[in-house]
């Protein structure tokens, strides 16, 4: 079943094109199935540089001295945990994949962080929070998976306080030779093979590069953020453009 989101060509990229489920349900099912291997593959396939990307995102969040942070598509909670460095007193993570949340909750309990970080089931397109509830909203590698990108972004805008900051990490495509060519070869052939072998999931790591290639990145995504009510949207390529750090204000 094809999703319908004209602003986001990646909405048409599905984990399982033969499935009758909508994209949201397919994404939740995919992440539930790979939850046990997700953290290992995240660090392994990115050669560990994903930790540095999160540090840069957290630094952007810290600039507004947030008391309360929402992490959308939190997964196993890595960015929510990293966001402790901002000094926030309350961090809430939401995700539609319950198995990912369960792993995140175990990590938080092991670190005795339950008094600060809470993870819960939540849909990015219908966030269970009131207007202006958070000082900052973050999302790491989740907006690409939204069934309706603009609806999810408008929800983030709604729950963010005036003057609050949005910080998003998302994969992007390097533009310079030879990084562009090496990246594409790795992303289209090596990563899907390794991901399939380790995760035992037939499509999760082929869906990843396909959705990245289709996602509206850079200035195009900044324009979408602005159209959803955000201000001063900026895109900062990291690691030769392998990923992009987006920031904007309400």
C-alpha positions as CSV (number, residue, x, y, z in Angstrom):
1,X,0.0,0.0,0.0
2,X,1.5,3.3,-1.1
3,X,1.7,6.3,1.3
4,X,0.6,9.7,0.0
5,X,2.9,12.6,0.9
6,X,3.8,14.8,-2.1
7,X,6.5,16.7,-0.1
8,X,8.4,13.5,0.7
9,X,9.2,11.0,-2.1
10,X,10.6,8.7,0.6
11,X,7.0,8.1,1.7
12,X,6.6,6.0,-1.4
13,X,9.6,3.8,-0.4
14,X,8.3,0.9,1.7
15,X,10.0,-1.8,3.7
16,X,7.8,-4.4,1.9
17,X,6.2,-3.2,-1.3
18,X,4.1,-6.4,-1.5
19,X,2.5,-5.8,1.9
20,X,-1.0,-4.5,2.3
21,X,0.0,-2.6,5.4
22,X,0.5,1.2,5.3
23,X,4.1,2.6,5.6
24,X,3.7,3.4,9.3
25,X,2.7,-0.2,10.2
26,X,5.4,-1.6,8.0
27,X,8.1,0.6,9.7
28,X,6.9,-0.4,13.2
29,X,7.0,-4.1,12.2
30,X,10.4,-3.8,10.6
31,X,12.0,-2.1,13.7
32,X,10.3,-4.5,16.1
33,X,11.9,-7.4,14.1
34,X,15.4,-5.9,14.1
35,X,15.3,-4.4,17.6
36,X,17.7,-6.9,19.1
37,X,20.4,-6.2,16.6
38,X,19.7,-2.5,16.0
39,X,22.2,-0.9,18.4
40,X,25.0,-3.2,17.3
41,X,24.3,-2.5,13.6
42,X,23.9,1.2,14.1
43,X,27.5,1.5,15.5
44,X,29.0,-1.2,13.3
45,X,27.7,0.0,10.0
46,X,28.5,3.6,10.7
47,X,32.0,2.7,11.9
48,X,31.2,4.3,15.2
49,X,30.9,7.8,13.9
50,X,27.2,7.9,14.8
51,X,28.2,8.8,18.4
52,X,29.9,11.9,17.1
53,X,26.9,12.9,15.2
54,X,24.7,12.6,18.3
55,X,27.2,14.7,20.3
56,X,26.9,17.5,17.7
57,X,23.1,17.3,17.9
58,X,23.1,17.5,21.7
59,X,25.4,20.5,21.5
60,X,22.8,22.3,19.4
61,X,20.0,21.4,21.9
62,X,22.1,22.5,24.9
63,X,22.3,26.0,23.4
64,X,18.7,26.8,24.4
65,X,19.3,25.4,28.0
66,X,16.3,23.1,27.8
67,X,14.4,22.0,30.9
68,X,12.2,19.5,29.0
69,X,13.1,17.6,25.8
70,X,11.0,15.4,23.5
71,X,12.9,12.9,21.4
72,X,10.6,11.7,18.5
73,X,11.3,8.3,16.9
74,X,13.5,7.6,19.9
75,X,14.1,3.9,19.1
76,X,16.3,2.4,21.7
77,X,16.9,5.8,23.3
78,X,20.5,6.6,22.3
79,X,19.8,10.3,21.6
80,X,17.5,10.6,24.6
81,X,20.4,9.3,26.8
82,X,22.9,11.5,25.1
83,X,20.7,14.5,25.7
84,X,21.4,14.3,29.4
85,X,24.4,16.3,28.7
86,X,22.2,19.3,28.1
87,X,21.3,19.4,31.8
88,X,17.6,18.9,31.0
89,X,15.5,17.7,34.0
90,X,13.0,15.8,31.9
91,X,13.5,13.9,28.7
92,X,10.6,12.0,27.0
93,X,11.1,9.6,24.1
94,X,8.3,8.3,21.9
95,X,8.3,5.6,19.2
96,X,5.8,3.4,17.4
97,X,8.0,0.3,17.7
98,X,7.4,-1.3,21.1
99,X,10.3,-3.7,21.0
100,X,12.8,-0.9,20.3
101,X,11.3,0.9,23.3
102,X,11.7,-2.1,25.5
103,X,15.4,-2.3,24.8
104,X,15.7,1.5,25.4
105,X,13.9,1.1,28.8
106,X,16.4,-1.6,29.8
107,X,19.3,0.6,29.0
108,X,17.8,3.5,31.0
109,X,17.1,1.3,34.0
110,X,20.6,-0.1,33.9
111,X,22.0,3.4,34.0
112,X,19.5,4.4,36.8
113,X,18.1,7.2,34.6
114,X,14.4,6.5,35.1
115,X,13.9,9.7,37.1
116,X,14.9,11.8,34.1
117,X,14.2,9.8,31.0
118,X,10.8,8.2,30.2
119,X,10.1,6.3,27.0
120,X,6.6,5.6,25.8
121,X,4.7,4.5,22.7
122,X,3.7,7.5,20.6
123,X,2.9,8.4,17.0
124,X,4.9,11.3,15.5
125,X,1.8,12.3,13.6
126,X,-0.4,12.5,16.7
127,X,1.8,13.3,19.6
128,X,0.1,12.8,23.0
129,X,1.2,16.2,24.5
130,X,-0.2,19.6,24.8
131,X,0.9,22.7,22.9
132,X,4.2,24.3,23.9
133,X,5.1,21.4,26.2
134,X,8.8,21.2,25.4
135,X,11.8,23.5,25.2
136,X,13.4,21.3,22.5
137,X,12.4,18.5,20.1
138,X,14.9,16.1,18.6
139,X,14.7,13.3,16.1
140,X,17.6,11.1,14.9
141,X,17.1,9.2,11.7
142,X,13.3,9.1,12.1
143,X,11.7,11.7,9.8
144,X,12.7,9.8,6.7
145,X,10.4,7.0,7.9
146,X,7.3,9.2,8.5
147,X,4.3,8.2,6.5
148,X,3.3,11.9,6.3
149,X,6.3,14.1,6.8
150,X,4.6,17.5,7.0
151,X,2.0,16.2,9.5
152,X,4.8,14.9,11.8
153,X,6.8,18.1,11.5
154,X,3.7,20.2,12.3
155,X,3.1,18.1,15.4
156,X,6.7,18.8,16.5
157,X,6.0,22.5,15.9
158,X,2.8,22.3,18.0
159,X,4.4,20.8,21.1
160,X,7.4,23.1,21.0
161,X,7.3,26.3,23.0
162,X,7.8,29.6,21.3
163,X,11.5,30.1,20.9
164,X,12.1,26.4,21.4
165,X,14.5,24.5,19.1
166,X,14.1,21.6,16.7
167,X,17.2,19.5,16.1
168,X,17.1,16.7,13.5
169,X,19.7,14.2,12.3
170,X,19.0,12.5,9.0
171,X,21.1,10.6,6.5
172,X,22.0,12.4,3.3
173,X,24.1,11.9,0.2
174,X,27.7,13.2,-0.2
175,X,28.1,15.3,-3.3
176,X,31.9,15.4,-3.7
177,X,34.2,12.9,-5.6
178,X,35.3,10.3,-4.5
179,X,33.2,10.2,-1.3
180,X,30.0,10.2,-3.3
181,X,31.0,7.2,-5.3
182,X,32.4,5.2,-2.3
183,X,29.4,6.0,-0.2
184,X,26.9,4.9,-2.8
185,X,28.7,1.6,-3.4
186,X,28.9,0.9,0.3
187,X,25.3,2.1,1.0
188,X,23.8,0.1,-1.9
189,X,25.8,-3.1,-1.8
190,X,27.8,-3.6,1.3
191,X,25.5,-2.2,4.0
192,X,22.4,-4.1,2.8
193,X,24.3,-7.4,2.7
194,X,25.9,-7.0,6.1
195,X,22.6,-5.8,7.6
196,X,20.7,-8.7,6.2
197,X,23.3,-11.2,7.5
198,X,23.4,-9.8,11.1
199,X,19.7,-8.8,11.5
200,X,18.2,-11.8,9.7
201,X,15.7,-9.3,8.2
202,X,15.4,-9.6,4.4
203,X,14.5,-6.0,3.6
204,X,15.4,-3.6,6.5
205,X,18.8,-2.7,5.3
206,X,17.8,-2.4,1.6
207,X,15.0,-0.1,2.6
208,X,17.5,2.1,4.4
209,X,19.5,3.2,1.3
210,X,16.4,3.4,-0.9
211,X,14.6,5.7,1.5
212,X,17.8,7.9,2.0
213,X,18.1,8.3,-1.8
214,X,14.5,9.4,-2.0
215,X,14.4,11.8,1.0
216,X,14.3,15.6,0.3
217,X,17.5,16.8,1.9
218,X,19.4,20.0,2.5
219,X,17.7,23.2,1.3
220,X,14.7,21.3,0.2
221,X,14.1,19.9,3.6
222,X,14.7,23.3,5.2
223,X,12.0,24.8,2.9
224,X,9.6,22.0,4.2
225,X,10.5,22.9,7.8
226,X,9.7,26.6,7.1
227,X,6.4,25.7,5.4
228,X,5.5,23.8,8.6
229,X,5.9,26.9,10.7
230,X,9.5,26.7,11.8
231,X,11.9,29.6,11.5
232,X,15.6,29.9,10.7
233,X,15.9,26.4,9.3
234,X,19.5,25.4,8.6
235,X,21.2,22.3,7.2
236,X,24.7,21.4,8.3
237,X,26.3,18.5,6.5
238,X,28.5,16.2,8.7
239,X,31.2,13.7,7.7
240,X,31.3,14.8,4.0
241,X,27.5,14.9,3.8
242,X,26.9,11.3,5.0
243,X,24.4,12.8,7.5
244,X,22.9,16.2,7.9
245,X,22.2,18.1,11.1
246,X,19.1,20.3,10.8
247,X,18.1,23.0,13.2
248,X,15.1,25.4,13.4
249,X,13.2,27.4,15.9
250,X,9.5,27.8,16.7
